[in-house]
Amino acid sequence: MNEITFEKAKEIADNCAKEHGKIVAKIEENDEYWKFKAEFEDGHRDFDNGIGSVYISKKDGSIRGLQPWDMEFTRKFDESSKEIYNYFDK
């Protein structure tokens, strides 16, 4: 098992977001995953299905893209998660 630190997970998520010209704007977590939501720094929105956003497993560091059609996983995460960072709240 390769547990991952929050700092390493954030570094990975930052790189994923930058690949698409975005920043990590929001971070949520539950017991199993961190969700790093990528958005444009100026706050504008595109219809891109969350490209650049990722879920990272706390258990093994595996990465899942944000997949709106994976409704069961998304619902379970949303029901048990809390926001721990919001770039636009500063």
C-alpha positions in Angstrom: 0.0 0.0 0.0 1.4 3.4 -1.0 -0.3 6.0 1.3 -0.1 9.5 -0.1 0.3 12.8 1.7 -2.0 15.7 1.2 0.9 17.8 0.0 1.9 15.2 -2.7 -1.8 14.9 -3.8 -2.1 18.6 -4.1 1.1 18.8 -6.2 -0.3 16.1 -8.5 -3.6 17.9 -8.8 -1.9 21.3 -9.4 -0.1 19.7 -12.4 -3.3 18.2 -13.8 -5.1 21.6 -13.6 -2.1 23.4 -15.2 -2.1 21.1 -18.1 -5.5 22.6 -19.0 -4.7 26.2 -18.1 -6.5 26.0 -14.8 -5.8 26.2 -11.1 -7.1 24.1 -8.2 -9.9 26.3 -7.0 -11.7 24.0 -4.6 -10.7 21.1 -2.5 -13.1 18.7 -0.8 -12.4 15.5 1.2 -14.1 12.5 2.7 -12.5 9.5 4.5 -11.3 7.9 1.2 -10.6 10.7 -1.3 -9.6 14.3 -1.9 -11.4 16.1 -4.7 -9.4 18.8 -6.4 -11.7 20.9 -8.6 -9.9 22.7 -11.4 -11.3 26.0 -12.6 -10.0 29.0 -14.5 -8.3 31.6 -12.3 -10.6 34.4 -13.5 -13.7 32.4 -12.6 -15.1 32.0 -16.1 -16.8 28.7 -16.9 -16.6 26.5 -20.0 -18.7 23.4 -20.7 -15.7 21.0 -20.4 -17.0 18.4 -17.9 -14.5 19.5 -15.3 -11.4 18.7 -17.3 -8.3 19.0 -15.1 -10.2 18.1 -11.9 -9.3 14.9 -10.1 -10.1 12.7 -7.2 -7.0 11.2 -5.4 -7.3 8.2 -3.2 -5.9 8.7 0.3 -5.3 5.0 0.5 -3.1 4.4 -2.5 -2.7 7.7 -4.4 -4.7 6.5 -7.4 -6.2 9.2 -9.6 -9.8 9.4 -10.9 -10.8 12.0 -13.3 -14.0 14.0 -12.6 -16.6 11.9 -14.4 -20.1 13.3 -14.2 -21.6 10.1 -15.6 -20.2 8.1 -12.7 -23.2 9.2 -10.6 -23.0 6.6 -7.9 -19.4 7.4 -7.0 -20.1 11.2 -7.2 -23.2 10.9 -5.1 -21.5 8.9 -2.3 -18.6 11.4 -2.3 -20.8 14.4 -2.2 -22.9 13.0 0.7 -19.8 12.4 2.8 -17.4 15.2 1.9 -16.7 18.6 3.2 -14.9 21.6 1.6 -11.5 22.4 3.0 -10.3 25.0 0.5 -11.9 27.5 -1.8 -9.7 29.8 -3.9 -12.5 32.3 -4.5 -13.2 32.8 -0.8 -10.0 34.7 -0.2 
